[in-house]
Every structure is written in C-alpha cells, then in structure tokens.
Amino acid sequence: MFAVAAGKISFAMCLLQKGADPCVLDNDRETLLHVAADFMQEEMAAILVERYNFPINVRSKNHRTPLHLGEYVFTFLLPLS
C-alpha cells in the first residue's frame, strides 16, 4: 500500500507482477484504489482500474468508495468507469 500511496508506480507494478495480492485491504477495509484516490495518485488509480479491473464502487469500513474521497479524485476516476 505504501508504494501506491507514494506514487511509486514501477515498484507497485513490480510487486503486483511478483504476486502481491491486489485485493489486499487495510485496517479500514480500503483497497489499493482507495489509497491511490486518497493520495491523489491519478496515474496509479488509472492503472489499477484499466489494467487490474479494480471496481470503483467497493465500500470501506466507513462506507466510502474511491469516488467519495474528494472532488479531484472523482473527476479522474469517473471517466474510467
């Protein structure tokens, strides 16, 4: 999750290609896409949705989806759905 939050795209992709679980959840039941959206990692979010088919409507423990994480995030995720 740190690689996604920090926008370390090549490192995150390497981890995923080496078998890291793309469906991992944090303590708040947020996905990698939640983290990318929360940290405004637009390119990372696009990769997760386009290449790994991450759903954009998964709810966290707080009932938030990646689309709920702010107006900026909403504007770059909505065209990907």
QUILINSUL-V756993 format. One record per pair of residues at least 12 apart in sequence whose ideal C-beta (glycine too) atoms are under 6 Angstrom apart, sorted by sequence separation. I is the first residue (numbers start at 0). J is the second residue. If there is no record, write none. Layout:
I J
I J
This chain:
32 47
31 47
32 53
55 76
55 80
33 59
30 57
3 31
36 65
4 34
21 51
29 59
3 34
28 59
37 68
48 79
3 35
27 59
28 60
33 65
36 68
27 60
32 65
0 34
4 38
6 40
41 75
8 43
36 72
3 43
